[in-house]
């Protein structure tokens, strides 16, 4: 059973699930081809066996990384888990997600992989690279956020967000804030 399935809350359902892209195995394939080039020639077989061993180690590491990485959007959270013995997890309530940044190069666009940066309230930014279908991941987060908006506030205009500059670090903060979320300094709230 996957990490995501084991950690679902009551009534919570998985809306979208993705993994790392198989492009993560490219380095292993390149090393293996290089090993084969050395193994073909009898004078360089020892080097070829060494490089082949290296390819097997890199391949095993990559296979574990690939099979133990999970990225999911549920009806109430974004859940990301990477690792097996040493794990890195991010579980962020949809109401705390400020945005998902997708970074894709030309090759990433062609093969549908890229990096995502999950931005949460309070300035947290969690980057994750080589994700399969990153644009679909972002789209699913946005759809779940929109579907969780209460009907009473769906069409109502939101209250104006009044901001000001922090007197200590000059970053934009809420006018009502009594502590800057960037530098941590206490500030005088403005009503």
BELWOJO-V213717 format. One line per field, one symbol per residue. ss: DSSP state (H for helix, E for strand, L for the rest). psi: psi as a letter, one per 20 degrees, with the letter a starting at -180 (. if undefined). burial: b if it has 24 or more other ideal C-beta (glycine too) atoms within 12 Angstrom, else e. A space follows every 10 residues. Layout:
ss=???
psi=???
burial=???
This chain:
ss=LLHHHHLLLL LLLEEEEELE LHHHHHHHHH HHHHHHHHHH LHHHHHHHHH HHHHHHHHHH HHHHHHHLLE EEEELLEEEE EELLLLLEEE EEEHHHEEEE EEELLHHHHH HLEEEEEEEE LLLLEEEEEE EELHHHHHHH HHHHHHHLLL HHHHLLLLLL LLEEELLLLL LEEELLLLEL LLLLLELLLL L
psi=prgghhkqrp ipqphqpraq qiiijggggg hgggghhhhh phhkhggghg hggghggggg ghggggijpp oqpaiirppp pprfgoqpqp opqhiiphro ppppaghhgg jlraqqoopr qjjpooqpql pplhhhgggh ggghghiipq hhjgiqqqqp oprrqpigij qprqhiqipp igijqqqpqp .
burial=eebbeeeeee eeebbbbbbb bebbeeebee bbeebeebee eeeeeeebee bbeebeebbe ebeebbebbb bbbbbbbbbb bbeeeeeebb bbbbeebbeb ebebeeeeee eebbbbbbeb eeeeebebbb bbbbbbbbeb bbebbeebee eeeeeeeeee eeeeebeeee eebbeebeeb beeeeebeee e
